[in-house]
Amino acid sequence: MIQVKTMADYLAQGENPDVLFWVGCAGSFDDRAKRITSQFAEILTKIGVRFAILGSEESCTGDPARRAGNEFLFQMMAYQNIQVLNGYEVKKIVTTCPHCFNTLKNEYPELGGKYDVWHHTEFLQDLIDKGNIKITDTNEYKGKRITYHDSCYLGRGNNIYEAPRQILEALDTDLYEMKRSKKNGLCCGAGGAQMFKEEEHGGIRVNEERTKDVLDTQAEIVVANCPFCITMLQDGLKANEKQDEVKVLDIVELLNASI
């Protein structure tokens, strides 16, 4: 069991970590996302990155509240988080959630929260480039037929397309792009707070439409970078009775098994 220090632990020792790992609500409470959180922490521990979490002091960024139209609640939550982050003099943040990433990076600065914010795909690719992460010769994903789903907030929202694909290239996977990818990628259906409400009436659910794109590639694994996307893609595969044929994995899970 990995023992992860909190910012309070570091402060008590008179030290500062190199980076704060912002876990996020899904990464803290959703069983599937918690596995991704653990594996990301394992990678950071394996390669000696000094990192900390906020633990019980971390609250929701307020992203779902703002997307759902409750600006007052968003600003209350944001100010609370900013007070905690500034109190610890946090400089660098990494998160496994594109929604948290977008909010911390692009929306907190106007409220006084200015940080160097990284999504985990960028962060891990940077560590690979620097030689801190080395892929083993026994990498189990080498040559696997894989497709990659661009989450909206990482892709179109922040123009981050290459970092995750470079990680898949480093793993020597056989990447098959969906017809709708990168700037033309299709949402999983969870954005705009849709994750937390019933969908509007329509002919087909968005995640089932996106799953068709996945199945068209005949990939054995679909890789994502967002806990919401992973949930929606898993549900889409179940709806198509393909959950036993196609795995849905975060890029962290591939990398952790290969270093």
C-alpha positions, 0 to 999 in steps of 0.5 A: 500500500502506497502512503501518500502524503498530504500538503499538511504532512509536508507543511508539518515537516517544513517542506514543500512537494514538487507538485500537488496531485489534484485527485478530483471528485471522480478520482476520490469517490468513483470505484473505477476512477479510484483505480486510476488515481492509485495507479497514477500515484504508483507511477509518481512513487516509482519514479521518485516524484515528490508529490502531495494531495490535499486529502480532506481539504480538497473540494470539488472545483465547482465545474459541474455547478458552473456548467449547470448554470449555478454561477454563485455555487461555482464561485463559492467552491472556487474561492474556498479551494483557492484559499486552501491552495494559496495558503499552502503556496501551491505552484504546480498542480497535476490532475487526471481529470480534464474537467478539473484541469480546465477549471483550475487552469483557465477559470481560477486565475480570474478569481485569484488562483494562478497555478501551473496546471498540467493534465496527467497525459502532458505530465507523463509525456514530459517525464518520458521525454526527460528519461524519468520514465522508461518503458520495459521491453516486456511492455504488454501493450506493444502491438495491441490494436488500440483507438484513442478517444479525445475528451472535449476539455482536453482536446477542443477545450485546451488543444492537447492532442499529441501528448497522449498519442506520444505516450501510446507511440512510446508504448509501441501500440498499433493506434487506429484513429476513429473517423471523428478524432482530434478537433473533429472528435465526438463528445462521450455525452457527459460534458456540460454537467450531463454526467449528473442528469438525465439526457434530453429526448433524442434518437440515440444516446451520445455515448452509444453513438461514440461507441459505434466509432470505437467499434468501427476501428475493430480495436481491442482497447479504447484509451481515454484520459477522463473519468467521465469518458471512461464511464460513458464508453463502458456504458456504451459498450455494455449497450452494444454487448461488447464489454467483454470484447473491448477494454476501456482503459485510462492511459495511466493504466497502460503506462503503469503496467509497462514501466 
